[in-house]
């Protein structure tokens, strides 16, 4: 297996002579299966070899690798004076060590551990997330957002909910609002209300405490949707270099966002089985758990076919779009999709009018549909809005129709 990554017979013999050569060979095979490039795999094998060399000198077996041992090796590696290893790219070495210990866990050689050893969440937060999944069907992405505020509350007010008071809750919200913007503060208050309602339902705190969460001032439909022109959208799509695998993937993603008005999260959740080639349709489960079926146009269908046939690397996941570097996993979050759109905007010389580049394309789709005469009800169906009230914000950018109902200002003479 070493020969897949190493050409020098001397180097292969060195690895084979290692007391833990079977583990190194198994790790090398795992990297090969995951599709790691030659130069990257060599670095990771070297990191594993360094770890085994260091533990062997201290008579620590692979089965006894604990978080404390990994931390000690990390400290050693930063100032390493080993004759054949040194302390060059210590971050890269520790990444290779994490991959190697992950392989050892999969192989059953060592117990499961997290080298970073992050503290566990409070029990109340764990119970809340379980309750929200079971009772309300809340998605993990939403719970992850809620967890930030709840974790901060438990740290500030303690983990005994019987001691929570309205003063504690209001003071916490005011302190948080001073450190963040409007959207983050609204997320914070929403999370707190849901958390307090969970505590009340479970009899862990007094009833009515959820009413103490202050309301954030925010006027409905007060903002304008941020969008770009149809010509700029076409420039963004055309900026993807379709002669490379990454460009083929990015082209398919940007095209779907720009034509169907999908959310970035919709693209992340899309699976291979969600495409029905016989009836030419795509099924999307949006963030509200609603199933929406979109037509698979020839343009989008061809882009997806090109990606699957020529650019999508072998992967163990059924996600349609995966990363372009080993281990070729599905995107971790919607942020990866927004980054792809941001890069396409920079390449085409178009400034993003707001945060969330992928959502700008969604707004642009709705705006173009409205200007072409599509009703707000139909736009609401395409965008998957729960309520048509959400779609009404796009009426503000329909300048042609607004001019028809605009009244002349009586105190000012017409130009």
N, C-alpha and C positions, 0 to 999 in steps of 0.2 A: 504493500500500500504506500510505503514511503516513496516509491519510484514515481508515483503520480505527481509529486510536487518537487522532488529532488533529483537532479541529474547526476550529481557527483556520487560515485560508488563509495568513496571514502566517507562522505556525509551520511549515506544510508547505513554504512557499517557502524558508524558512531551511534546512531539512533538505535540500531538493532542490539548494540552492546549495552545499552542502558539497562540497569536492573529492573526498571518498570517499562521495558520496551513494548510489552503487550498493551499497556494502557496508552502509550504514545501512539502506537499503531491504530488502536481503536479510535482515538481522538482524531487522528489524521483521516481515517475513513469517514468519520462523522463530518468533518469539514468538507471533504470531497462530495459527500451526499448533499450537503447544503449548498454546494456550488461556489465555495470561496475561491477567489482568484489565487494564482500561484504565490505571488509575493506576499499577499495578506496571510495565507495559510502558513507560509514558512515562519512569519513573525509569531503567529499564535502557537505553533509547535515549539518554537524557541522559548516562548514564555513558559509553556508547560514544562519544558525540559529544565529551565532555570528553577522553577518551583520544586521539582522533584530532586534536583541537585541539592538545593538548600535544605529541604526536609530530610533527605537521606543523611546529610552530615549531622543533623540533630536527632537522628533515629526516630523520626516521626513518619509513620506509615500513611499511605493514601487514605486509609479508612479513618484516620484520626485527624483529618483536616477539619478544623473547627473555625468559626469566625475569628477567634482570638489568634489562631495560627496564621490565618490569611492577613490579619492586620499586622502581625509581627513581620511577615514576609514583605508587606507593603513598606513598612518602615526600613527594612533592610535594603529593599530594592532602590530606594531613593538615594542611598549612599553606598551602594554595592561596590565592593572592590574585588569581587570574584574574578579569577584570572581570565576566564573565557566569556564572561557575560557583561559586567559593567553596569552602569546606571544611566543609560541613554534615555530613551522614550519611556519613562516609567508609567505614564498613563496608558500607553499602548500595551505595555507588558501586563498591567493589571487587567486590562480588557481581555487579553488572551487567557489570563489566569481565571477570570470569571467564566469564560467559555469552557475551559478545561474542567473546572469544578462542576459546572453544569452537566458536562458529559459524564463525569464520575457519578453524579447523582442519578442520572438516567440509567447508567449501567449497574446501579445498586452497589457500587464500591464504597460510597460514603453516604451519610445521612443528608437529607435535604437541609440546605442552609442558604442564607442570603449573606454574601460577603459584606454588603453594605450595612446589614443588620439594622434596618429601620425599626423604630419603635412601633408597637402594635397600637391600633386605634382604640380609644376608650370603648368599653363594653356597650355603653348606651348608644354610641354611634353605630356600632355593629348591629345592634338590635333594631335601630331605626331603619337602616338600609334594608335589612331583611323584611321588616314590616312593610316598607314602601313597595318592595318587589312583590310581596305576597298579596297585599290588600289593594294596591293601586296600579300594579304593573309598571312601575316607574323604571325607565331605562338606566343602565349603569352610568352612562355619560351624564345624565341629569343628577344622579346621586353623587357623582364625583364632584360636580359643581356645588351641590348643597353641602357636602362634607367639609369644604374649606371653612365656611362660616360657622358650622356647628362645632368643628374641632377647636376653632378660636374661642367660641363661647365657653366650652367646657374647660378650656385652659384658663380663661379669665374668671369664670364664676364657680368653678369646681364641678365635680362629677356627681354631686348629690342634688337631684332635681327638686327635692322637698325644700331646699333652701333658696330656690330661685324666687326672686321678687320682681315686680314691675319696674322698680328702680334699676335693678341689675340689667334687665333686658333693654330698657331705654338708653341707659348709659353706654351699654355695649354697642348699640346701633349708632349712637352719636359719635363714638370714638372711631368706629369703622368707617363711617361716612366721611370723616375728616381726612382719611388716608386714601380714598378711592373715588372713582367717578360715579355718575348717576346709575349706569347700568349695573355695575358691580354692587352698589348699595341696594338696588332693587332685588338682585339675586340673593343678597344677604337677608333681607327682610322676608322674602318668600321662603327661604330655607328655614329661618327661625320659626315662622308660623307653622310650617309643616312639622317641624321637630316638636314644638310645644303641643300641637294637636295630638301627635303620637304619644307624648308623655301623659296627656290628659286622658286619652282613650285607654291607656294601660294603667291608669290610676297611680302614676308616679309623681304627679304634681297637681296642684289645685286647679280646679276648673276656671276658665275665663282668663288664664294668664296669657293666652295667645292674643287677646285683644290689646295687650300692653305694647305689642310691637308697633312702633310708629309707622305711619304711611309716608312714603316718599312722594313728594310733590312731582307729578308728571302728567301733563295734559295729553289726553288721547289724540293721536294723529297730529301732534304739534310739529313734528319734524317732516322733512322732505326725504323721499327715497333717493339714495345716491346711485346714479346710473351713468352710463357712457353711451355715446352714439352708436348706431348700427355699424357705421364704417370703422369705428375704433374696435368694435367687437371682432370684425373680420380681420383686422390687422393683428389682433392678439392671437386669434386662431392660426393665422398664417405664420406667426413667428416660431411655431414649433418645428424643429428640424426633424423631418420625418425620415431622414437617412440614417438616424441612430435609433437604437431600441428605446432609449429614454424619451426621445422626441416623439416616437410613435405612440408611446403610452400617454405622454402629456397631451398630444393632439387629441386622442380619444376622450380624455378627461375634460379638457377645455371645451371640446365640441359638445359634449353632453350637457355641461353646465350652461353653455351659451344658447343651445337650441331647446332644451327641455326645462330650463329654469330650476334645476335640482339644487338642493342644499349640498354643502360639502359633505355633511354626514351621510346623505343619501348615497353618495358615490362610495364612501368607505364601507357602508353596509351592503353594497351590491354584490351578489354572488353569481357564480357561473350559471347556476340553475334558474336564476331570475329572468334569463333571456329565453323567450320562446321563439325559436327560429321558424317554426311551422306557421304560426299566425302573425309573425313579425311584431312582437310586443315585448316590452320590458316592464317587469313588476317591481315597484319600489315600495318598501315599507318605511314610511316617513317617521319623523321623531314623535308623532302622536300615535304611532302603531297602526296607522291607517294604510291599507294596501291600495296603491294607485297604479293603474296600468297606463303606460305611455306607448304610442306607436313607435315601432322600430323603423325609422326611415332608412332609405338606402344609404344616405351619407353616413349616419351614425353606425349602421350595421357594418358597412365596409371598414370603418375605422376600428371597430371592435374586432372584426375578423383579422385585419392586418396585425393588430396587437397580439391576439392569441396565437396566431400562426408564426409570427416573425419576431416578436419582441418580449412576450411574456416568458420569464424563465421558469423552469420546473419548480414547482412549489407544493408543499404539503397542505396548503390552505385552499379552500374553495372560493376565496375572495377573488373577484374579477381582476382588480388592480392590486399589484404587490410592489414592494420596494425593488429598486434596480440594483441593489447590492445584497450579497449574501448576508443573512440566511433567507432572503426573499420572502419575508413575512407580509401579511396584510398591513395596511396603514394603521398606526396606533390610534390616530384620532383625526378629526376633521382638519386640524391645523396643517397636516401634510398636504392636503388638497389646496388649501389657501396659499401655501408657499409655492406650489406649482403655478398657480394663476399669477401670483405676484411676480415670479420670474418671467412669465410670458409678457406681462405688462411692461416690465423694465426693458425686455428685448425689443418691444415694439415702440418704446418711447412714450408710453401713455401713463400719466400719473393716476394712481388709484385715488378716487375722490373720498374714500373713507376706509376705516379699518375693515378687514374681512374681504379680501379681494374676490373670493368665490361668490360672496353674497352680492357684490356689485353686479356680477353677470346675471344673477337671478333677478335683481331689480331691473336690469336693462331689458331682459326678456319681457317682463310684465309691462314695462313702459312702451316697448315696441308694439306689443299686442294691442295695447289700448289705443295707440295712434293709428293702428290699422283698422280700428273699428270694432275690436273684440269687446264684448260686454264685461263688466266687472264680475258678474256671476261666473262666466266661463273662465276668466283669469283666475278666480278663486279656486275653481276645480283643478286647473292645471298646476297651480302652486301648492295645492293640498292644504289650504287654510281651513281651520276648523270653523271659523266664522267669516262671513263675507265682510264684516265690519273691518277686519284686518286688511282686506284688499282695498278698502276705500281710500287709503292713503295715496294710491296711484292716481286718483281723480285730480289731485293737486297739480300733477305734471301734465295734464291734458290741456295745454294752453289754448288750443284751437277752440275747444268746447267752452272753456272758461271765458274766453273773449266774447262769446255770444251772450253770456248772462251778466257780464261786467257792466255796472251802471256808471254813467258819467258823473264825475265829482262836481257838484254844483258851484262850489266856491272858486274853481279854477277854470279859466278860459281854455278852450281846446287849442292845441298847438296847430 
